[in-house]
Amino acid sequence: MRLYYAGGRGVMGFNINLNNEFNYREKIKLPELSGGGIVLSYKCTNRCRHCLVAGSPERENKWLSRDEAEEIFKYIKRAGPGAEIHIGGGEPFLNTQCLIDTVELAVAAGIKLSYVETNGFWGNNFNKYEPVLKELYKIGLRSVLISVSPFHAEFIKPQITINAIKSVRSVFGFHGAFVWIPEFLNMLNKNDITKTIDWSSISPDIVRRAGDMYYLIPGGRCGYSKPPVADKKPATDFFMTSCERELLSTSHFHIDAYGNYMPGGLCGGIKMCSYNEADAEINLNDKPLIKLLFNEGIRGLFVYAQKMGYIEKSDGYCGKCHLCVDIRLFLFNKFGGEKYFELAPVEFYETLIKETSL
């Protein structure tokens, strides 16, 4: 097999040295944290087709505790003093006390908070949520991100989302409402905004456009969306890509309510380690799937899974992340949650296996 050398990286994802010999890494060290998120819970009002973490109303009612949040912020200050942090889920506004506590602790720790995420499900209940918004602003939060997309509109009427945007602006000011993405408001306004979207009648072009505009990564539930968010391709089309960048990235890492550190490549369902181990050298020998992805890329994971009985999907994959999730679901379904440390949280896999009928 010929490897094309490019600055110390083989395009197949292998680590190679100047003599073109394999340098199979068994330990890695994460760079300084630059930006990321805190997942308060995976519980959500929606079951959005694009969700990277497979949030849903059925997810465990597990929320980040005050004590755990305090320790997480100590770790972030130690491992990335200048890191910008956002707070998300799941849906943070399902547990307003947890949300307020977490924002309060972040501010007290000197964390730079960029925003809190919400799908705006509460938009028709301003009287109940106005005090929450005012308390968050009083504590020091300055921006609330409201998600707007066809995926969200399948579950939340656009009018409710618009009301949520107006509510945030009334407390945080016009620029305090971070609408992601505003272009979708114009798209949704062409329909009856008092009704949710009927997904059975949605155009495949709109789904693909939404995927492009939202910069969607086809991980989590996203790769299984019908219509697909991107053209599907055979597994071999993704073999020339590396996963090292995603696994080492600290520009969009996430730490969840279980204390799991999720890589900055938004690898939903992958536990690199516990957050309190993330600033030390990480041993890959007890994380065989991460070790394969880091050293050999998606090709290495695919070959390994095939030996275990994995069969490539005949209709292909929306991207390498979709292929990765599908392989991980197969391995979890075959061996359960005990064999692979990195397949966490377990409920991520149980949820997707049930939904995809694997």
C-alpha positions in Angstrom: 0.0 0.0 0.0 1.4 3.4 -0.9 1.1 6.2 1.6 1.3 9.8 0.3 3.4 11.8 2.7 2.1 15.2 3.7 3.7 17.0 6.6 4.1 14.0 8.8 0.6 12.7 8.1 -0.4 9.8 5.8 -3.7 10.7 4.0 -5.0 7.3 5.0 -5.0 8.5 8.6 -1.8 6.6 9.6 0.9 8.4 11.6 4.2 8.0 9.8 7.7 9.4 10.3 10.1 10.8 7.8 11.3 7.3 7.0 7.7 6.4 6.1 7.5 4.0 9.0 4.4 3.6 11.1 4.4 5.5 14.3 1.4 3.9 16.1 0.4 6.1 18.9 -0.6 4.5 22.2 -0.8 7.7 24.2 -2.0 11.2 23.4 -2.1 14.6 25.1 -4.9 17.0 24.4 -3.9 20.6 23.6 -5.0 23.5 25.8 -8.8 23.9 25.7 -10.0 26.8 23.5 -13.8 26.4 23.4 -16.5 23.9 24.3 -19.8 23.1 25.9 -21.4 21.7 29.0 -24.2 19.2 28.3 -26.6 19.6 31.3 -28.6 16.6 30.2 -29.6 14.6 27.1 -33.2 14.9 27.9 -35.1 17.1 25.4 -38.6 18.0 24.3 -37.7 17.0 20.8 -36.4 14.0 18.9 -34.7 16.0 16.1 -33.5 14.1 13.1 -30.2 16.0 13.0 -29.2 15.6 16.7 -25.6 14.6 17.2 -26.2 13.4 20.8 -29.6 11.6 20.1 -31.5 13.8 22.6 -35.2 12.9 23.2 -38.0 13.0 25.8 -37.2 9.4 26.6 -33.6 10.0 27.7 -32.7 9.6 31.3 -33.7 12.4 33.6 -30.1 12.9 34.6 -28.9 16.4 35.2 -25.5 17.9 36.0 -25.2 18.4 39.8 -23.8 21.6 41.4 -20.8 19.7 42.8 -19.9 18.2 39.5 -20.4 21.5 37.7 -18.0 23.2 40.1 -15.4 20.5 39.6 -15.8 20.7 35.8 -15.2 24.5 35.8 -12.1 24.0 37.9 -10.8 21.6 35.3 -11.6 24.1 32.5 -9.8 26.9 34.2 -6.8 24.7 34.7 -6.7 23.2 31.2 -7.9 26.2 29.2 -8.0 29.5 31.2 -9.2 31.4 28.2 -11.7 28.9 26.8 -15.2 30.1 25.8 -17.9 27.8 27.1 -21.6 27.5 26.2 -24.2 25.5 28.0 -26.6 23.1 26.2 -28.2 19.8 26.2 -30.7 18.2 25.5 -32.8 21.1 26.4 -31.4 23.2 29.3 -34.7 25.0 30.0 -36.4 21.7 31.1 -34.5 22.2 34.4 -34.3 25.9 35.1 -32.7 25.5 38.5 -29.9 23.3 37.1 -29.4 25.9 34.4 -29.3 28.9 36.8 -27.0 27.0 39.2 -24.6 26.1 36.3 -24.4 29.6 34.9 -23.9 31.0 38.4 -21.0 28.6 39.1 -19.4 29.3 35.7 -19.5 33.0 36.3 -18.1 32.6 39.9 -15.3 30.5 38.5 -14.3 33.2 36.0 -15.4 31.1 33.0 -16.1 33.1 29.8 -19.7 32.1 28.9 -20.7 32.6 25.3 -24.3 31.5 25.4 -27.0 29.1 26.6 -28.7 27.0 24.0 -32.5 26.4 23.8 -35.0 25.2 21.2 -37.5 27.8 22.5 -40.2 25.2 23.4 -41.3 27.6 26.2 -42.0 30.5 23.8 -45.8 30.6 24.6 -45.1 30.7 28.3 -43.3 33.9 28.8 -44.8 34.7 32.2 -43.3 31.5 33.6 -39.9 31.9 31.9 -39.4 35.7 32.1 -38.1 35.4 35.7 -35.7 32.7 34.6 -34.3 34.9 31.8 -34.0 37.8 34.1 -32.1 35.7 36.7 -29.7 34.4 34.1 -29.1 38.0 32.9 -28.6 39.2 36.5 -26.1 36.5 37.1 -24.0 37.5 34.1 -25.2 35.6 31.1 -25.4 37.9 28.0 -26.6 35.7 25.2 -29.2 32.9 24.5 -28.9 30.8 21.4 -32.4 29.9 19.9 -32.3 27.0 17.4 -34.2 27.6 14.2 -34.4 24.9 11.5 -36.8 22.6 9.7 -35.6 19.8 12.1 -36.8 21.8 15.1 -39.9 22.9 13.4 -41.1 19.3 13.1 -41.7 19.4 16.8 -42.0 23.1 17.7 -44.4 25.5 15.9 -42.4 28.3 14.3 -44.6 30.8 16.0 -43.5 29.5 19.4 -39.9 29.8 18.3 -40.5 33.4 17.2 -42.1 34.2 20.6 -39.1 32.8 22.4 -36.8 35.0 20.3 -38.9 38.1 21.2 -38.9 37.0 24.9 -35.1 36.8 25.0 -34.7 40.1 23.2 -37.0 41.8 25.8 -34.6 40.8 28.6 -31.2 40.5 26.9 -31.6 43.1 24.2 -31.8 42.6 20.4 -28.2 41.2 20.1 -28.7 39.0 23.2 -30.8 36.7 21.1 -28.4 34.5 19.1 -30.7 33.1 16.4 -29.2 30.0 14.8 -29.9 30.2 11.9 -31.9 33.4 11.0 -32.2 32.4 7.3 -34.5 29.6 8.4 -37.0 32.1 9.8 -37.6 33.4 6.2 -37.9 29.8 5.0 -40.4 28.8 7.7 -42.4 32.0 7.3 -43.4 30.8 3.9 -45.5 28.1 5.6 -48.2 28.3 8.3 -46.1 29.3 11.3 -48.9 28.1 13.7 -48.3 24.5 12.7 -45.3 22.1 12.9 -43.8 20.9 9.7 -45.2 17.7 8.2 -41.9 15.9 7.5 -43.6 13.4 5.2 -44.1 16.2 2.7 -40.7 17.9 3.1 -38.5 18.4 0.0 -35.2 16.4 -0.1 -33.6 19.7 -1.4 -34.7 21.5 1.7 -33.2 18.9 3.9 -29.9 19.0 2.1 -29.9 22.8 2.1 -30.6 22.7 5.8 -27.7 20.3 6.3 -25.4 22.7 4.4 -26.6 25.8 6.2 -26.4 24.3 9.6 -22.9 22.9 8.9 -24.3 19.5 10.0 -22.0 16.6 10.9 -23.7 13.4 10.0 -23.1 11.8 13.5 -25.6 10.8 16.1 -29.1 10.6 14.6 -28.2 12.9 11.7 -26.9 10.2 9.3 -30.1 8.3 9.5 -32.3 11.2 8.5 -34.8 10.6 5.7 -34.5 12.3 3.3 -30.7 12.3 3.9 -28.8 15.5 4.8 -26.2 14.7 2.1 -25.6 12.4 -0.8 -24.7 8.9 0.3 -21.5 7.3 -0.7 -19.8 3.9 -0.2 -17.5 3.4 2.8 -14.4 3.4 0.7 -15.0 7.0 -0.3 -14.1 8.0 3.3 -11.0 5.8 3.7 -8.6 8.6 2.7 -9.5 10.7 5.7 -8.0 10.9 9.2 -9.8 11.3 12.5 -6.8 12.7 14.4 -8.0 16.3 14.0 -11.4 15.6 15.4 -10.1 13.5 18.3 -7.5 16.0 19.3 -9.6 19.2 18.7 -10.3 21.2 21.8 -12.2 24.0 20.0 -15.6 22.4 20.5 -15.2 19.8 23.2 -18.2 18.8 25.4 -18.5 17.5 28.9 -21.8 15.9 29.9 -23.7 15.3 33.1 -22.0 11.9 33.5 -18.5 13.6 33.5 -17.7 12.2 30.0 -15.2 14.2 27.9 -16.5 14.2 24.2 -13.8 15.1 21.6 -14.0 18.5 19.9 -14.9 17.0 16.6 -18.5 16.6 18.0 -18.1 12.8 18.2 -21.5 12.1 19.9 -21.4 8.8 21.8 -17.6 8.7 22.2 -16.0 9.1 25.6 -12.4 10.0 25.3 -12.0 9.9 29.1 -13.5 11.4 32.2 -13.0 15.2 32.3 -10.8 14.9 35.4 -8.4 12.7 33.4 -8.4 14.9 30.3 -5.5 17.1 31.2 -3.2 14.2 31.7 -1.7 11.8 29.1 -4.5 9.6 27.8 -3.7 5.9 27.4 -5.3 4.5 24.2 -4.6 0.9 25.0 -7.9 0.5 26.9 -9.8 2.4 24.2 -9.3 0.2 21.1 -11.8 2.0 18.9 -10.4 5.4 19.6 -6.9 4.0 19.1 -7.9 2.7 15.7 -9.6 5.9 14.7 -6.6 8.0 15.8 -4.0 5.9 14.1 -5.8 4.4 11.1 -8.8 6.6 10.6 -12.3 5.3 9.7 -10.7 2.7 7.4 -9.1 1.0 10.4 -12.4 0.9 12.3 -14.2 -0.4 9.2 -11.7 -3.3 8.7 -11.9 -4.2 12.4 -15.7 -4.2 12.4 -15.9 -6.3 9.3 -13.8 -9.0 11.1 -16.5 -8.8 13.8 -19.3 -9.4 11.2 -20.2 -5.8 10.2 -21.8 -5.6 6.8 -21.5 -2.4 4.8 -24.8 -0.6 4.1 -25.8 -1.0 0.5 -27.2 2.5 0.2 -24.0 4.1 1.6 -23.3 6.8 4.2 -23.8 10.5 4.4 -20.2 11.0 5.7 -17.4 9.3 7.6 -19.2 10.3 10.9 -22.3 8.4 9.8 -20.1 5.4 9.0 -18.4 5.6 12.3 -21.7 5.8 14.2 -23.1 2.9 12.3 -20.1 0.7 13.1 -20.3 1.7 16.8 -24.0 0.8 16.9 -23.2 -2.6 15.4 -20.4 -3.2 18.0 -22.5 -2.1 20.9 -25.4 -4.2 19.7 -23.2 -7.2 19.3 -21.1 -6.9 22.5 -23.1 -4.6 24.8 -21.7 -1.7 26.7 -19.0 -3.5 28.7 -16.4 -4.4 26.0 -15.6 -0.8 24.8 -14.9 1.9 27.4 -15.3 4.6 24.8 -18.9 3.8 23.9 -20.6 6.2 26.3 -23.1 7.2 27.4 -24.7 3.8 27.0 -28.1 5.4 26.5 -26.9 7.0 23.3 -26.5 3.6 21.7 -29.7 2.1 23.2 -31.7 5.1 21.9 -30.3 4.9 18.3 -30.5 1.1 18.1 -34.2 1.3 19.1 -34.9 4.1 16.6 -33.0 2.6 13.7 -34.3 -1.0 14.5 -30.7 -2.4 14.3 
